[in-house]
């Protein structure tokens, strides 16, 4: 199972988004998916945190 992205990476991605950089450019710069870049600021707005969600169960 893949590990969650580090808090430092999350912080840097959000800072880049806050500076108005395009999602595709941020994703390429930090080698993450565009959907991660889109969802991270949204998660910060909704829950007030950039921490990963807890594991939902499964294997």
PyMOL Python script that loads the backbone (N, CA, C, O; Angstrom):
from pymol import cmd

cmd.read_pdbstr("""\
ATOM      1  N   UNK A   1       0.850  -1.181   0.000  1.00  0.00           N
ATOM      2  CA  UNK A   1       0.000   0.000   0.000  1.00  0.00           C
ATOM      3  C   UNK A   1       0.893   1.241   0.000  1.00  0.00           C
ATOM      4  O   UNK A   1       1.863   1.302   0.755  1.00  0.00           O
ATOM      5  N   UNK A   2       0.575   2.233  -0.841  1.00  0.00           N
ATOM      6  CA  UNK A   2       1.390   3.451  -0.880  1.00  0.00           C
ATOM      7  C   UNK A   2       1.248   4.257   0.407  1.00  0.00           C
ATOM      8  O   UNK A   2       0.192   4.267   1.040  1.00  0.00           O
ATOM      9  N   UNK A   3       2.320   4.921   0.775  1.00  0.00           N
ATOM     10  CA  UNK A   3       2.292   5.761   1.968  1.00  0.00           C
ATOM     11  C   UNK A   3       1.728   7.134   1.632  1.00  0.00           C
ATOM     12  O   UNK A   3       1.765   7.569   0.481  1.00  0.00           O
ATOM     13  N   UNK A   4       1.215   7.798   2.633  1.00  0.00           N
ATOM     14  CA  UNK A   4       0.692   9.153   2.467  1.00  0.00           C
ATOM     15  C   UNK A   4       1.862  10.107   2.196  1.00  0.00           C
ATOM     16  O   UNK A   4       2.986   9.880   2.643  1.00  0.00           O
ATOM     17  N   UNK A   5       1.569  11.163   1.464  1.00  0.00           N
ATOM     18  CA  UNK A   5       2.595  12.167   1.196  1.00  0.00           C
ATOM     19  C   UNK A   5       2.979  12.867   2.501  1.00  0.00           C
ATOM     20  O   UNK A   5       2.150  13.016   3.399  1.00  0.00           O
ATOM     21  N   UNK A   6       4.228  13.292   2.601  1.00  0.00           N
ATOM     22  CA  UNK A   6       4.715  13.951   3.808  1.00  0.00           C
ATOM     23  C   UNK A   6       4.031  15.302   4.018  1.00  0.00           C
ATOM     24  O   UNK A   6       3.518  15.911   3.079  1.00  0.00           O
ATOM     25  N   UNK A   7       4.038  15.745   5.250  1.00  0.00           N
ATOM     26  CA  UNK A   7       3.440  17.042   5.579  1.00  0.00           C
ATOM     27  C   UNK A   7       4.231  18.169   4.905  1.00  0.00           C
ATOM     28  O   UNK A   7       3.653  19.180   4.505  1.00  0.00           O
ATOM     29  N   UNK A   8       5.537  17.996   4.783  1.00  0.00           N
ATOM     30  CA  UNK A   8       6.364  19.016   4.132  1.00  0.00           C
ATOM     31  C   UNK A   8       5.976  19.155   2.662  1.00  0.00           C
ATOM     32  O   UNK A   8       5.867  20.271   2.155  1.00  0.00           O
ATOM     33  N   UNK A   9       5.768  18.035   1.975  1.00  0.00           N
ATOM     34  CA  UNK A   9       5.353  18.083   0.576  1.00  0.00           C
ATOM     35  C   UNK A   9       3.980  18.730   0.459  1.00  0.00           C
ATOM     36  O   UNK A   9       3.763  19.557  -0.426  1.00  0.00           O
ATOM     37  N   UNK A  10       3.064  18.371   1.326  1.00  0.00           N
ATOM     38  CA  UNK A  10       1.724  18.956   1.314  1.00  0.00           C
ATOM     39  C   UNK A  10       1.799  20.470   1.491  1.00  0.00           C
ATOM     40  O   UNK A  10       1.102  21.217   0.804  1.00  0.00           O
ATOM     41  N   UNK A  11       2.646  20.914   2.412  1.00  0.00           N
ATOM     42  CA  UNK A  11       2.818  22.349   2.662  1.00  0.00           C
ATOM     43  C   UNK A  11       3.334  23.059   1.416  1.00  0.00           C
ATOM     44  O   UNK A  11       2.841  24.128   1.058  1.00  0.00           O
ATOM     45  N   UNK A  12       4.326  22.465   0.754  1.00  0.00           N
ATOM     46  CA  UNK A  12       4.916  23.084  -0.430  1.00  0.00           C
ATOM     47  C   UNK A  12       3.929  23.132  -1.590  1.00  0.00           C
ATOM     48  O   UNK A  12       3.903  24.103  -2.345  1.00  0.00           O
ATOM     49  N   UNK A  13       3.115  22.082  -1.733  1.00  0.00           N
ATOM     50  CA  UNK A  13       2.100  22.064  -2.794  1.00  0.00           C
ATOM     51  C   UNK A  13       1.070  23.163  -2.557  1.00  0.00           C
ATOM     52  O   UNK A  13       0.708  23.888  -3.484  1.00  0.00           O
ATOM     53  N   UNK A  14       0.598  23.289  -1.318  1.00  0.00           N
ATOM     54  CA  UNK A  14      -0.386  24.323  -0.995  1.00  0.00           C
ATOM     55  C   UNK A  14       0.199  25.716  -1.220  1.00  0.00           C
ATOM     56  O   UNK A  14      -0.486  26.594  -1.743  1.00  0.00           O
ATOM     57  N   UNK A  15       1.446  25.924  -0.835  1.00  0.00           N
ATOM     58  CA  UNK A  15       2.077  27.226  -1.041  1.00  0.00           C
ATOM     59  C   UNK A  15       2.147  27.568  -2.535  1.00  0.00           C
ATOM     60  O   UNK A  15       1.898  28.707  -2.932  1.00  0.00           O
ATOM     61  N   UNK A  16       2.485  26.577  -3.350  1.00  0.00           N
ATOM     62  CA  UNK A  16       2.543  26.809  -4.795  1.00  0.00           C
ATOM     63  C   UNK A  16       1.160  27.148  -5.346  1.00  0.00           C
ATOM     64  O   UNK A  16       1.026  28.021  -6.205  1.00  0.00           O
ATOM     65  N   UNK A  17       0.133  26.458  -4.851  1.00  0.00           N
ATOM     66  CA  UNK A  17      -1.236  26.740  -5.288  1.00  0.00           C
ATOM     67  C   UNK A  17      -1.662  28.136  -4.848  1.00  0.00           C
ATOM     68  O   UNK A  17      -2.310  28.860  -5.604  1.00  0.00           O
ATOM     69  N   UNK A  18      -1.299  28.509  -3.633  1.00  0.00           N
ATOM     70  CA  UNK A  18      -1.638  29.838  -3.116  1.00  0.00           C
ATOM     71  C   UNK A  18      -0.984  30.950  -3.931  1.00  0.00           C
ATOM     72  O   UNK A  18      -1.501  32.065  -3.996  1.00  0.00           O
ATOM     73  N   UNK A  19       0.148  30.644  -4.547  1.00  0.00           N
ATOM     74  CA  UNK A  19       0.842  31.629  -5.383  1.00  0.00           C
ATOM     75  C   UNK A  19       0.214  31.731  -6.771  1.00  0.00           C
ATOM     76  O   UNK A  19       0.619  32.562  -7.583  1.00  0.00           O
ATOM     77  N   UNK A  20      -0.779  30.878  -7.038  1.00  0.00           N
ATOM     78  CA  UNK A  20      -1.485  30.950  -8.302  1.00  0.00           C
ATOM     79  C   UNK A  20      -0.883  30.144  -9.434  1.00  0.00           C
ATOM     80  O   UNK A  20      -1.240  30.346 -10.595  1.00  0.00           O
ATOM     81  N   UNK A  21       0.020  29.239  -9.119  1.00  0.00           N
ATOM     82  CA  UNK A  21       0.621  28.417 -10.161  1.00  0.00           C
ATOM     83  C   UNK A  21      -0.408  27.421 -10.699  1.00  0.00           C
ATOM     84  O   UNK A  21      -1.235  26.929  -9.931  1.00  0.00           O
ATOM     85  N   UNK A  22      -0.377  27.114 -11.986  1.00  0.00           N
ATOM     86  CA  UNK A  22      -1.330  26.164 -12.570  1.00  0.00           C
ATOM     87  C   UNK A  22      -1.186  24.766 -11.960  1.00  0.00           C
ATOM     88  O   UNK A  22      -0.085  24.339 -11.612  1.00  0.00           O
ATOM     89  N   UNK A  23      -2.305  24.069 -11.838  1.00  0.00           N
ATOM     90  CA  UNK A  23      -2.330  22.743 -11.223  1.00  0.00           C
ATOM     91  C   UNK A  23      -1.373  21.787 -11.926  1.00  0.00           C
ATOM     92  O   UNK A  23      -0.619  21.069 -11.269  1.00  0.00           O
ATOM     93  N   UNK A  24      -1.399  21.774 -13.250  1.00  0.00           N
ATOM     94  CA  UNK A  24      -0.530  20.863 -14.004  1.00  0.00           C
ATOM     95  C   UNK A  24       0.949  21.144 -13.723  1.00  0.00           C
ATOM     96  O   UNK A  24       1.752  20.218 -13.610  1.00  0.00           O
ATOM     97  N   UNK A  25       1.297  22.406 -13.612  1.00  0.00           N
ATOM     98  CA  UNK A  25       2.686  22.784 -13.341  1.00  0.00           C
ATOM     99  C   UNK A  25       3.105  22.351 -11.938  1.00  0.00           C
ATOM    100  O   UNK A  25       4.213  21.850 -11.748  1.00  0.00           O
ATOM    101  N   UNK A  26       2.228  22.541 -10.962  1.00  0.00           N
ATOM    102  CA  UNK A  26       2.525  22.149  -9.584  1.00  0.00           C
ATOM    103  C   UNK A  26       2.685  20.633  -9.503  1.00  0.00           C
ATOM    104  O   UNK A  26       3.613  20.135  -8.865  1.00  0.00           O
ATOM    105  N   UNK A  27       1.779  19.904 -10.151  1.00  0.00           N
ATOM    106  CA  UNK A  27       1.830  18.440 -10.134  1.00  0.00           C
ATOM    107  C   UNK A  27       3.144  17.937 -10.724  1.00  0.00           C
ATOM    108  O   UNK A  27       3.779  17.038 -10.172  1.00  0.00           O
ATOM    109  N   UNK A  28       3.540  18.515 -11.834  1.00  0.00           N
ATOM    110  CA  UNK A  28       4.778  18.094 -12.483  1.00  0.00           C
ATOM    111  C   UNK A  28       5.987  18.450 -11.627  1.00  0.00           C
ATOM    112  O   UNK A  28       6.919  17.655 -11.503  1.00  0.00           O
ATOM    113  N   UNK A  29       5.975  19.627 -11.046  1.00  0.00           N
ATOM    114  CA  UNK A  29       7.107  20.092 -10.233  1.00  0.00           C
ATOM    115  C   UNK A  29       7.354  19.189  -9.032  1.00  0.00           C
ATOM    116  O   UNK A  29       8.503  18.905  -8.694  1.00  0.00           O
ATOM    117  N   UNK A  30       6.279  18.735  -8.385  1.00  0.00           N
ATOM    118  CA  UNK A  30       6.422  17.931  -7.177  1.00  0.00           C
ATOM    119  C   UNK A  30       6.210  16.436  -7.422  1.00  0.00           C
ATOM    120  O   UNK A  30       6.210  15.647  -6.477  1.00  0.00           O
ATOM    121  N   UNK A  31       6.030  16.048  -8.679  1.00  0.00           N
ATOM    122  CA  UNK A  31       5.842  14.656  -9.075  1.00  0.00           C
ATOM    123  C   UNK A  31       4.690  14.012  -8.308  1.00  0.00           C
ATOM    124  O   UNK A  31       4.847  12.954  -7.698  1.00  0.00           O
ATOM    125  N   UNK A  32       3.539  14.664  -8.350  1.00  0.00           N
ATOM    126  CA  UNK A  32       2.308  14.148  -7.757  1.00  0.00           C
ATOM    127  C   UNK A  32       1.215  14.242  -8.819  1.00  0.00           C
ATOM    128  O   UNK A  32       1.408  14.869  -9.861  1.00  0.00           O
ATOM    129  N   UNK A  33       0.078  13.624  -8.556  1.00  0.00           N
ATOM    130  CA  UNK A  33      -1.011  13.675  -9.525  1.00  0.00           C
ATOM    131  C   UNK A  33      -1.721  15.029  -9.474  1.00  0.00           C
ATOM    132  O   UNK A  33      -1.704  15.727  -8.460  1.00  0.00           O
ATOM    133  N   UNK A  34      -2.338  15.370 -10.589  1.00  0.00           N
ATOM    134  CA  UNK A  34      -3.094  16.618 -10.639  1.00  0.00           C
ATOM    135  C   UNK A  34      -4.279  16.560  -9.681  1.00  0.00           C
ATOM    136  O   UNK A  34      -4.643  17.574  -9.086  1.00  0.00           O
ATOM    137  N   UNK A  35      -4.882  15.381  -9.528  1.00  0.00           N
ATOM    138  CA  UNK A  35      -6.028  15.277  -8.616  1.00  0.00           C
ATOM    139  C   UNK A  35      -5.605  15.549  -7.172  1.00  0.00           C
ATOM    140  O   UNK A  35      -6.371  16.131  -6.403  1.00  0.00           O
ATOM    141  N   UNK A  36      -4.395  15.132  -6.800  1.00  0.00           N
ATOM    142  CA  UNK A  36      -3.887  15.430  -5.451  1.00  0.00           C
ATOM    143  C   UNK A  36      -3.759  16.941  -5.271  1.00  0.00           C
ATOM    144  O   UNK A  36      -4.138  17.484  -4.234  1.00  0.00           O
ATOM    145  N   UNK A  37      -3.224  17.610  -6.284  1.00  0.00           N
ATOM    146  CA  UNK A  37      -3.041  19.065  -6.223  1.00  0.00           C
ATOM    147  C   UNK A  37      -4.399  19.770  -6.136  1.00  0.00           C
ATOM    148  O   UNK A  37      -4.532  20.777  -5.441  1.00  0.00           O
ATOM    149  N   UNK A  38      -5.394  19.246  -6.835  1.00  0.00           N
ATOM    150  CA  UNK A  38      -6.737  19.836  -6.797  1.00  0.00           C
ATOM    151  C   UNK A  38      -7.401  19.626  -5.434  1.00  0.00           C
ATOM    152  O   UNK A  38      -8.040  20.535  -4.904  1.00  0.00           O
ATOM    153  N   UNK A  39      -7.250  18.438  -4.876  1.00  0.00           N
ATOM    154  CA  UNK A  39      -7.971  18.077  -3.654  1.00  0.00           C
ATOM    155  C   UNK A  39      -7.345  18.647  -2.379  1.00  0.00           C
ATOM    156  O   UNK A  39      -8.056  18.892  -1.405  1.00  0.00           O
ATOM    157  N   UNK A  40      -6.047  18.859  -2.372  1.00  0.00           N
ATOM    158  CA  UNK A  40      -5.381  19.308  -1.153  1.00  0.00           C
ATOM    159  C   UNK A  40      -5.876  20.672  -0.658  1.00  0.00           C
ATOM    160  O   UNK A  40      -6.218  20.787   0.519  1.00  0.00           O
ATOM    161  N   UNK A  41      -5.931  21.705  -1.501  1.00  0.00           N
ATOM    162  CA  UNK A  41      -6.475  22.984  -1.019  1.00  0.00           C
ATOM    163  C   UNK A  41      -7.950  22.872  -0.620  1.00  0.00           C
ATOM    164  O   UNK A  41      -8.403  23.534   0.314  1.00  0.00           O
ATOM    165  N   UNK A  42      -8.687  22.030  -1.337  1.00  0.00           N
ATOM    166  CA  UNK A  42     -10.100  21.820  -1.004  1.00  0.00           C
ATOM    167  C   UNK A  42     -10.218  21.202   0.389  1.00  0.00           C
ATOM    168  O   UNK A  42     -11.069  21.609   1.180  1.00  0.00           O
ATOM    169  N   UNK A  43      -9.376  20.230   0.687  1.00  0.00           N
ATOM    170  CA  UNK A  43      -9.389  19.594   2.018  1.00  0.00           C
ATOM    171  C   UNK A  43      -9.038  20.620   3.093  1.00  0.00           C
ATOM    172  O   UNK A  43      -9.620  20.611   4.178  1.00  0.00           O
ATOM    173  N   UNK A  44      -8.099  21.491   2.794  1.00  0.00           N
ATOM    174  CA  UNK A  44      -7.707  22.514   3.776  1.00  0.00           C
ATOM    175  C   UNK A  44      -8.873  23.453   4.061  1.00  0.00           C
ATOM    176  O   UNK A  44      -9.101  23.829   5.210  1.00  0.00           O
ATOM    177  N   UNK A  45      -9.614  23.833   3.015  1.00  0.00           N
ATOM    178  CA  UNK A  45     -10.767  24.723   3.204  1.00  0.00           C
ATOM    179  C   UNK A  45     -11.865  24.042   4.014  1.00  0.00           C
ATOM    180  O   UNK A  45     -12.452  24.656   4.906  1.00  0.00           O
ATOM    181  N   UNK A  46     -12.144  22.776   3.707  1.00  0.00           N
ATOM    182  CA  UNK A  46     -13.261  22.074   4.339  1.00  0.00           C
ATOM    183  C   UNK A  46     -12.981  21.648   5.773  1.00  0.00           C
ATOM    184  O   UNK A  46     -13.847  21.781   6.637  1.00  0.00           O
ATOM    185  N   UNK A  47     -11.782  21.139   6.035  1.00  0.00           N
ATOM    186  CA  UNK A  47     -11.496  20.593   7.363  1.00  0.00           C
ATOM    187  C   UNK A  47     -10.491  21.410   8.162  1.00  0.00           C
ATOM    188  O   UNK A  47     -10.300  21.170   9.354  1.00  0.00           O
ATOM    189  N   UNK A  48      -9.848  22.373   7.512  1.00  0.00           N
ATOM    190  CA  UNK A  48      -8.886  23.211   8.219  1.00  0.00           C
ATOM    191  C   UNK A  48      -7.530  22.548   8.417  1.00  0.00           C
ATOM    192  O   UNK A  48      -6.698  23.055   9.170  1.00  0.00           O
ATOM    193  N   UNK A  49      -7.299  21.420   7.749  1.00  0.00           N
ATOM    194  CA  UNK A  49      -6.031  20.718   7.908  1.00  0.00           C
ATOM    195  C   UNK A  49      -5.547  20.220   6.560  1.00  0.00           C
ATOM    196  O   UNK A  49      -6.324  20.067   5.617  1.00  0.00           O
ATOM    197  N   UNK A  50      -4.252  19.972   6.488  1.00  0.00           N
ATOM    198  CA  UNK A  50      -3.711  19.383   5.263  1.00  0.00           C
ATOM    199  C   UNK A  50      -3.225  17.963   5.523  1.00  0.00           C
ATOM    200  O   UNK A  50      -2.584  17.348   4.670  1.00  0.00           O
ATOM    201  N   UNK A  51      -3.537  17.452   6.707  1.00  0.00           N
ATOM    202  CA  UNK A  51      -3.131  16.093   7.059  1.00  0.00           C
ATOM    203  C   UNK A  51      -3.916  15.075   6.237  1.00  0.00           C
ATOM    204  O   UNK A  51      -5.041  15.345   5.818  1.00  0.00           O
ATOM    205  N   UNK A  52      -3.318  13.899   6.007  1.00  0.00           N
ATOM    206  CA  UNK A  52      -4.047  12.874   5.259  1.00  0.00           C
ATOM    207  C   UNK A  52      -5.215  12.345   6.068  1.00  0.00           C
ATOM    208  O   UNK A  52      -5.199  12.371   7.299  1.00  0.00           O
ATOM    209  N   UNK A  53      -6.231  11.864   5.361  1.00  0.00           N
ATOM    210  CA  UNK A  53      -7.362  11.246   6.031  1.00  0.00           C
ATOM    211  C   UNK A  53      -6.904   9.932   6.645  1.00  0.00           C
ATOM    212  O   UNK A  53      -5.983   9.300   6.128  1.00  0.00           O
ATOM    213  N   UNK A  54      -7.529   9.513   7.735  1.00  0.00           N
ATOM    214  CA  UNK A  54      -7.148   8.219   8.318  1.00  0.00           C
ATOM    215  C   UNK A  54      -7.513   7.073   7.390  1.00  0.00           C
ATOM    216  O   UNK A  54      -8.416   7.201   6.563  1.00  0.00           O
ATOM    217  N   UNK A  55      -6.822   5.966   7.523  1.00  0.00           N
ATOM    218  CA  UNK A  55      -7.098   4.796   6.703  1.00  0.00           C
ATOM    219  C   UNK A  55      -8.526   4.351   6.933  1.00  0.00           C
ATOM    220  O   UNK A  55      -8.979   4.274   8.076  1.00  0.00           O
ATOM    221  N   UNK A  56      -9.240   4.058   5.859  1.00  0.00           N
ATOM    222  CA  UNK A  56     -10.662   3.756   5.935  1.00  0.00           C
ATOM    223  C   UNK A  56     -10.951   2.284   6.211  1.00  0.00           C
ATOM    224  O   UNK A  56     -12.117   1.903   6.314  1.00  0.00           O
ATOM    225  N   UNK A  57      -9.945   1.468   6.329  1.00  0.00           N
ATOM    226  CA  UNK A  57     -10.152   0.046   6.589  1.00  0.00           C
ATOM    227  C   UNK A  57      -9.649  -0.785   5.431  1.00  0.00           C
ATOM    228  O   UNK A  57      -8.690  -0.420   4.751  1.00  0.00           O
ATOM    229  N   UNK A  58     -10.303  -1.895   5.221  1.00  0.00           N
ATOM    230  CA  UNK A  58      -9.853  -2.775   4.154  1.00  0.00           C
ATOM    231  C   UNK A  58      -8.768  -3.692   4.636  1.00  0.00           C
ATOM    232  O   UNK A  58      -8.706  -4.027   5.819  1.00  0.00           O
ATOM    233  N   UNK A  59      -7.907  -4.105   3.726  1.00  0.00           N
ATOM    234  CA  UNK A  59      -6.854  -5.063   4.071  1.00  0.00           C
ATOM    235  C   UNK A  59      -5.790  -4.487   4.956  1.00  0.00           C
ATOM    236  O   UNK A  59      -4.845  -5.187   5.321  1.00  0.00           O
TER     237      UNK A  59
END
""", "prot")
cmd.dss("prot")
cmd.show_as("cartoon", "prot")
cmd.util.cbc("prot")
cmd.orient("prot")
